[in-house]
């Protein structure tokens, strides 16, 4: 195999692997867990910052 084909194959393989990687999105806390956001804001409870803890 020529060097160009090897490089092209490696590029395609890398693109395939990285395209299948999961993408996590932050929940509005800038990527911090609820307890850390509580510390930053000075709140007494982390409940308002936790996902799934909001009443509808």
CNS distance restraints for C-alpha pairs under 8 A (distance, minus, plus):
assign (resid   1 and name CA) (resid   5 and name CA) 6.47 0.50 0.50
assign (resid   1 and name CA) (resid   6 and name CA) 6.79 0.50 0.50
assign (resid   2 and name CA) (resid   6 and name CA) 6.44 0.50 0.50
assign (resid   3 and name CA) (resid   7 and name CA) 6.20 0.50 0.50
assign (resid   4 and name CA) (resid   8 and name CA) 6.12 0.50 0.50
assign (resid   5 and name CA) (resid   9 and name CA) 6.03 0.50 0.50
assign (resid   6 and name CA) (resid  10 and name CA) 6.14 0.50 0.50
assign (resid   7 and name CA) (resid  11 and name CA) 6.14 0.50 0.50
assign (resid   8 and name CA) (resid  12 and name CA) 6.23 0.50 0.50
assign (resid   9 and name CA) (resid  13 and name CA) 6.11 0.50 0.50
assign (resid  10 and name CA) (resid  14 and name CA) 6.04 0.50 0.50
assign (resid  11 and name CA) (resid  15 and name CA) 6.08 0.50 0.50
assign (resid  12 and name CA) (resid  16 and name CA) 6.12 0.50 0.50
assign (resid  13 and name CA) (resid  17 and name CA) 6.25 0.50 0.50
assign (resid  14 and name CA) (resid  18 and name CA) 6.16 0.50 0.50
assign (resid  15 and name CA) (resid  19 and name CA) 5.96 0.50 0.50
assign (resid  16 and name CA) (resid  20 and name CA) 6.52 0.50 0.50
assign (resid  17 and name CA) (resid  21 and name CA) 6.76 0.50 0.50
assign (resid  25 and name CA) (resid  31 and name CA) 7.92 0.50 0.50
assign (resid  26 and name CA) (resid  30 and name CA) 5.94 0.50 0.50
assign (resid  26 and name CA) (resid  31 and name CA) 4.86 0.50 0.50
assign (resid  26 and name CA) (resid  32 and name CA) 7.93 0.50 0.50
assign (resid  27 and name CA) (resid  31 and name CA) 7.01 0.50 0.50
assign (resid  27 and name CA) (resid  51 and name CA) 7.17 0.50 0.50
assign (resid  29 and name CA) (resid  33 and name CA) 7.20 0.50 0.50
assign (resid  29 and name CA) (resid  34 and name CA) 7.44 0.50 0.50
assign (resid  29 and name CA) (resid  37 and name CA) 6.77 0.50 0.50
assign (resid  29 and name CA) (resid  49 and name CA) 7.29 0.50 0.50
assign (resid  32 and name CA) (resid  36 and name CA) 6.14 0.50 0.50
assign (resid  32 and name CA) (resid  37 and name CA) 6.35 0.50 0.50
assign (resid  33 and name CA) (resid  37 and name CA) 6.52 0.50 0.50
assign (resid  33 and name CA) (resid  50 and name CA) 7.83 0.50 0.50
assign (resid  34 and name CA) (resid  38 and name CA) 6.20 0.50 0.50
assign (resid  34 and name CA) (resid  46 and name CA) 5.46 0.50 0.50
assign (resid  34 and name CA) (resid  47 and name CA) 7.48 0.50 0.50
assign (resid  34 and name CA) (resid  49 and name CA) 5.08 0.50 0.50
assign (resid  34 and name CA) (resid  50 and name CA) 5.28 0.50 0.50
assign (resid  35 and name CA) (resid  39 and name CA) 6.43 0.50 0.50
assign (resid  35 and name CA) (resid  46 and name CA) 5.49 0.50 0.50
assign (resid  36 and name CA) (resid  40 and name CA) 6.31 0.50 0.50
assign (resid  37 and name CA) (resid  41 and name CA) 6.11 0.50 0.50
assign (resid  37 and name CA) (resid  46 and name CA) 7.44 0.50 0.50
assign (resid  37 and name CA) (resid  49 and name CA) 7.10 0.50 0.50
assign (resid  38 and name CA) (resid  42 and name CA) 5.81 0.50 0.50
assign (resid  38 and name CA) (resid  43 and name CA) 5.17 0.50 0.50
assign (resid  38 and name CA) (resid  44 and name CA) 7.03 0.50 0.50
assign (resid  38 and name CA) (resid  45 and name CA) 6.53 0.50 0.50
assign (resid  38 and name CA) (resid  46 and name CA) 5.24 0.50 0.50
assign (resid  38 and name CA) (resid  49 and name CA) 7.46 0.50 0.50
assign (resid  39 and name CA) (resid  43 and name CA) 6.75 0.50 0.50
assign (resid  46 and name CA) (resid  50 and name CA) 6.47 0.50 0.50
assign (resid  47 and name CA) (resid  53 and name CA) 6.17 0.50 0.50
assign (resid  48 and name CA) (resid  53 and name CA) 6.62 0.50 0.50
assign (resid  48 and name CA) (resid  54 and name CA) 6.73 0.50 0.50
assign (resid  49 and name CA) (resid  53 and name CA) 7.88 0.50 0.50
